[in-house]
Amino acid sequence: MAGLRAFFRVPRRASGLPWRELAAVLRQPALWLPVAGVAMVAALLLEAAVRADRQRASLQYAAMLRTEAELIRSRIEGRVAHAVAPVEGIALLVGAGRLPDAATLDALAAGLAAREPLFRSLAVAPDLVIRSVHPYRGNEAALGIDFRADPAGQEAVRAYEEGRLVLAGPFPLRQGGVGLSARVPYREAAGGSGLLSITLDFEALLQASGLLAFAETRRFALRPRLAEGSVGAVFLGDPELPPDHSLMLDIRLPGASWEWRIDTAQPATGTVPPSLRYGLPAAVMLVLLVAALAFTRAWYAHLARHDPLSGLPNRRALFERLEQRVARREALAGKCCLMALDLDGFKAVNDRHGHREGDRVIEAVGHYLRSLGEAGLWAARRSGDEFVLLACGRVPGDPGLQAVVAGLPAALRRLLGSDFGVSASAGEALLDAGDATADQWLKRADDALYEAKRRRAR
């Protein structure tokens, strides 16, 4: 900010703020190098902070996901275990005696339906063929199913052969809907054998456990674990879910096990990470602060070497340039021409029109001399109405240098819109091997200027 205040404290030229000088400062690479460096470091730090924020958010999301999924898993395991427990008890009773009659089985089914919302039916399959189903109404289509011939009966055959409970499904039910079936073999004391089966409503299980609501916003894949240790096809969820970047849980059920993989990739929420929400403004402010400091330094450096009124290099910059040339006088001797230029009639402008108009004249002269840079001429304001031109590759009397002096009155009339009667006198001096200092070279140009003025005065 100090640089900006310094900029606006600069004495004004007649046309307003020194925009040309400002543009010259802004074009300096040295001004933007620290700004670019700080901006790059700020961008890298901001990127690292955003990456850390996203990683932290991802870990938090994965932890929340695991907590939610473990709650659903416990509900599924608990509800299924509670729902299929009676079938093993019935099988034990059958083993101690014989199958209950139809009325008893209907009563058992009614009691199960009353206390367990997942319950659909209780079926008896002597010799692996369903002969009775309870309740009968709504489940008539299940009668007569031969598990040995039915494509979906492989789990039932395995339960019978291995003599243990097996949970089959989910699969479409002939009586409608999707179900799970817990099948346990029985053997009567009299020698008869078969399967007892409790069928559960799979869709009701999804609703009761919360998995149905979970599926609306989460991507997952649920598949059975097979007896040989591999996994089967996905029966619920996305079959294309990649195994990496996913959370895996085992759902252990009576007579079955499921593999549950859940995508842990956090869905886009449109929420700006805290590091970006707070870090970006801070980074921008830091870059702006560095830019202001760099501009302050560059602007003060510019002011130290430039005349604020004409916009030309000042006396300090002039002597720095001349000393550089003098230091190389052995190589540049006879090749660099120094022209001392003095305005004629300028004092009359100040006396007659005031200093404001005099400032306009100096500004116009500066504009004219700056335009000579394209011709390889370097101009500076020495003091007051005294200017200097440095032209390497030119000699005294060069037509181009004479044209500069001769063209000044016309240029002032064009720039100022009126004729103040200002012209210029000039004296030239070539750099000589004997010029040990800039002062010596400049004095010879001044002597030539005074001689030219005396000749004009005659």
Buried (B, 14 or more C-beta within 10 A) or exposed (E): EEBEEBBEEBEBBBEEEBEBBBEBBEEBEEBBEBBBEBBEEBEEBBEEBBEEBBEEBBEEBBEEBBEBBEEBBEBBBEBBEEBBBBBBEBBEEBBEEEBBEEEEBBEBBEEBBEEBBBBBBBBBBBEBBBBBBBBBEEBEEBBEBEBEEBEBBEBBBBBBEEEBBBBBBBBEBBBEBBBBBBBBBBEBEEEEBBBBBBBBBBBBBBBBBBBBEBBEEBBBBBBBBEEEEEBEEBBBBBEEBEEEEBBEBEBBBBBBBBBBBBBBEBEEEEEEBEBBEEBBEEBEEBBEEBBBBBBBBBBBBBBEBBBBBBBBBBBEBBBEBBEEBBEEBEEBBEBBBBBBBBBBBBEEBBEEBEEEBBBBBBBBBBBBBBEBEEEEBBBBBBEEBBBBBBBBEBEBEBEEBBEBBEBBBEBBBEBBEEEBBBBBBBBBBBBBEEBEEBBBBBBBBBEBBEEBBEEEEE
